[in-house]
Amino acid sequence: MSLAEEKVRAREQWGQDPCGAEYDREHELGTREFFDAIERHRYTDYAPWMPRVMEFEKFRGARLLEVGCGIGTDLLQFARNGARCVGIDLTPRSVEITRHRFNLYGTKGDFMISDGEHLPFRKESFDVVYSNGVLHHTPNTAGAIREVHRVLRPGGVAKVMLYHRNSLNYWIEIVLRRGLLGAEFLRGRSAEEIMSRVIEHSDHGARPLVKVYSRREARDLFSQFQTVTIQVEQLTRTELRFLSPLISDYMLNRLRKTIGWNVIVTAIK
């Protein structure tokens, strides 16, 4: 496959640093203990809202495609709840890990290396297309979403997470702390370049493309769909820093749904 530079960087990033693997350094990658630890962290510590919002239990019997399956954590949840799962990823190592993971747990699925901007499926092939934290890394995000629309059957569901422009993380961590106070802007770096350096975990400096979207921008990307619902999620007390002791759980929940780091789009074709 001939790849754009941004896609080569993304493949380098997740080939060397599999997405989410940094959350368990105790167990060997590929073991049941490793996968169990990653899953606990994702749905208990990091994003306990995710099983409810992503509706892992909703799609029993549906043919479901994940664009950018990573190491298969979310896709495995859909499969366990009865979805007929297909996972694609640009990174060969991700496909290899996901296939191994499904085999380890005795779960069925189909997996292949593929580019989300050019899906290798006929139109109306899937009931559900899911993509979490992937399409903001590809150069032609709008084109990738058109592909999602193409492969969905009429009435099918797209569920896509993109990074949120109007989030606490973006404005405080990227713009204020690093861009202004850290003088990154004075060095000629844009907010996108700063995100490329710091947003995704890396031990190798691969510098993937990273983009952010407001609610309105996300809605516009899905304008060809019949109905579009936007939710905002993902804010931890760690991000609140010194303000954390002053924020009640109730207020944290409200803030999470307003200035959280994830825009979750649910769109029906």
C-alpha positions in Angstrom: 0.0 0.0 0.0 1.3 3.5 -0.9 0.6 5.6 2.1 0.5 9.4 2.8 3.2 10.6 5.2 0.6 11.1 8.0 -0.5 7.5 7.6 3.1 6.2 7.7 3.6 8.1 11.0 0.4 6.6 12.4 1.4 3.1 11.4 4.8 3.7 13.1 3.1 5.0 16.2 0.9 2.0 16.8 3.2 -0.6 15.4 5.8 0.3 18.1 3.4 1.5 20.8 0.1 -0.6 20.6 -2.8 1.6 21.6 -3.5 1.2 25.3 -0.6 -1.1 26.1 1.1 1.5 28.3 -1.6 0.9 31.0 -0.1 -2.5 31.9 3.6 -2.8 32.3 3.4 -5.7 34.7 2.3 -8.5 32.3 3.7 -9.6 29.0 1.8 -8.2 26.0 -0.4 -10.9 24.5 -1.2 -12.8 27.7 -4.6 -13.2 29.2 -3.4 -11.3 32.3 -2.3 -8.4 30.1 -5.6 -8.1 28.2 -7.6 -8.4 31.4 -5.6 -5.6 33.0 -6.0 -3.3 30.0 -9.8 -4.0 30.0 -10.1 -3.2 33.7 -8.3 0.1 33.3 -10.3 1.2 30.3 -13.8 0.5 31.7 -13.2 1.0 35.4 -10.5 3.6 35.9 -10.3 5.6 32.7 -13.8 5.7 31.1 -16.4 3.9 33.2 -19.1 5.7 31.0 -17.9 3.9 27.9 -19.9 0.6 28.0 -23.2 2.6 28.4 -22.5 5.3 25.8 -20.9 3.0 23.2 -23.8 0.5 23.8 -21.7 -2.7 23.7 -24.8 -4.8 24.5 -27.1 -3.3 21.9 -26.0 -4.9 18.6 -26.6 -8.7 19.1 -26.8 -10.4 15.7 -25.7 -7.2 13.9 -22.8 -7.2 11.4 -20.4 -4.7 12.9 -17.2 -3.1 11.5 -14.7 -1.4 13.7 -12.5 1.1 11.7 -9.1 1.1 13.6 -9.5 -1.8 16.0 -6.2 -1.2 17.8 -5.6 -4.2 20.1 -9.3 -5.2 20.0 -10.5 -4.1 23.4 -13.8 -2.5 22.3 -14.4 -4.9 19.5 -14.2 -7.8 21.9 -17.0 -6.3 24.0 -19.3 -6.1 21.0 -18.4 -9.7 20.0 -19.1 -11.0 23.6 -22.5 -9.4 23.3 -23.4 -11.2 20.1 -22.3 -8.9 17.3 -20.7 -10.4 14.2 -17.5 -8.5 14.2 -15.0 -7.3 11.6 -12.0 -5.3 12.6 -9.7 -3.4 10.3 -6.6 -1.4 11.1 -3.8 0.3 9.1 -1.2 -1.2 11.4 -0.3 -4.9 10.8 0.7 -5.4 14.4 -2.7 -4.2 15.6 -4.5 -6.7 13.4 -2.1 -9.5 14.6 -2.7 -8.6 18.3 -6.5 -8.4 17.8 -6.7 -11.7 16.0 -4.6 -13.3 18.8 -6.8 -11.8 21.5 -10.0 -13.1 20.0 -8.5 -16.6 19.6 -7.2 -16.5 23.2 -10.7 -15.8 24.5 -12.4 -18.2 22.0 -14.3 -15.5 20.3 -15.0 -15.2 16.5 -14.2 -12.3 14.3 -12.6 -11.4 11.0 -9.7 -9.0 10.7 -7.7 -7.4 8.0 -5.2 -4.6 7.3 -7.0 -1.7 5.6 -7.1 2.0 5.2 -10.2 3.7 6.7 -10.4 6.2 3.8 -10.8 3.3 1.3 -12.8 0.5 2.9 -12.6 -2.8 1.0 -16.3 -3.6 1.3 -19.3 -3.3 -0.9 -21.9 -0.6 -0.1 -24.5 -1.5 2.5 -22.4 -4.3 4.0 -22.8 -3.5 7.7 -25.5 -2.8 10.3 -23.1 -0.9 12.5 -19.7 0.9 12.0 -17.8 1.8 15.1 -14.6 3.9 15.3 -13.1 5.2 18.6 -10.3 7.7 18.5 -9.1 6.9 15.0 -10.6 9.1 12.3 -9.1 12.3 13.7 -5.7 10.8 12.9 -6.4 10.3 9.1 -5.7 13.1 6.6 -9.2 12.9 5.0 -11.5 12.5 7.9 -14.5 13.6 5.9 -13.7 11.1 3.2 -13.4 8.3 5.8 -16.9 9.2 7.1 -18.3 9.1 3.6 -16.9 5.6 3.4 -18.6 4.7 6.7 -21.9 6.0 5.2 -21.3 4.0 2.0 -20.8 0.6 3.7 -23.7 1.0 6.1 -27.1 -0.4 5.2 -30.1 2.0 5.3 -31.1 2.5 8.9 -27.6 1.4 10.0 -25.7 3.0 12.9 -22.4 4.8 12.9 -20.8 5.4 16.3 -17.6 7.5 16.1 -15.5 9.2 18.7 -13.4 12.3 17.8 -11.3 14.6 20.0 -13.2 17.6 21.2 -11.9 21.1 20.3 -13.9 22.8 23.1 -12.5 20.6 25.8 -10.6 21.4 29.0 -7.7 19.3 27.8 -7.4 21.2 24.5 -7.6 24.7 25.9 -5.7 24.3 29.1 -3.2 21.6 28.3 -2.5 22.3 24.6 -3.2 26.0 24.1 -2.5 27.5 27.5 0.1 25.4 29.3 2.1 24.2 26.3 1.3 26.7 23.6 1.4 30.0 25.6 3.1 29.3 28.9 5.5 26.8 27.4 6.2 29.1 24.5 5.5 26.4 21.9 3.6 29.0 19.8 6.6 31.3 19.9 8.7 28.5 18.5 6.4 28.4 15.5 4.5 25.2 16.5 0.8 25.1 15.8 -1.7 23.5 18.2 -1.9 20.5 15.8 1.9 20.1 16.0 1.8 20.3 19.8 -0.9 17.6 19.9 1.1 15.4 17.5 4.0 15.5 20.0 2.1 15.0 23.3 -1.4 13.5 22.9 -0.7 9.9 22.0 1.6 7.9 24.2 4.9 7.1 22.4 8.3 5.8 23.3 9.6 6.3 19.8 8.5 9.8 18.7 6.4 8.8 15.7 4.4 12.1 15.7 1.0 11.0 14.4 -1.5 13.5 12.9 -4.0 14.7 15.5 -7.1 16.8 14.8 -9.9 18.2 17.0 -13.5 19.0 16.3 -16.2 21.1 17.9 -19.8 19.7 18.2 -20.8 21.7 15.2 -17.9 20.5 13.1 -18.5 16.9 14.1 -22.2 17.3 13.1 -21.3 18.8 9.8 -19.0 15.8 9.0 -22.1 13.5 9.3 -24.5 15.8 7.4 -25.3 13.0 4.9 -26.9 10.9 7.7 -30.6 11.0 8.5 -30.2 11.7 12.2 -27.1 12.7 14.2 -26.8 12.8 18.0 -23.7 14.4 19.7 -22.5 13.6 23.2 -19.4 14.8 25.0 -17.6 12.6 27.6 -14.2 12.0 29.3 -12.9 14.2 32.0 -10.9 12.9 35.0 -10.0 14.5 38.3 -6.4 14.4 37.3 -7.1 16.9 34.5 -8.7 19.3 37.0 -5.4 19.5 38.9 -5.5 21.8 41.9 -9.3 22.4 41.4 -10.2 18.8 41.9 -10.8 19.0 45.7 -13.3 21.8 45.0 -15.3 19.9 42.5 -18.1 17.6 43.6 -18.9 14.3 41.9 -22.1 15.9 40.6 -20.2 18.9 39.1 -17.6 16.6 37.6 -20.3 14.7 35.9 -21.8 17.9 34.5 -18.4 19.2 33.3 -17.5 15.8 31.7 -20.6 16.2 29.5 -19.6 19.8 28.5 -15.8 20.1 28.3 -14.8 16.5 28.1 -12.1 15.3 25.7 -14.3 13.1 23.5 -17.1 14.0 21.0 -19.2 10.9 20.4 -21.3 10.9 17.3 -24.2 8.5 16.9 -25.5 8.8 13.3 -28.3 6.8 11.6 -28.2 6.4 7.8 
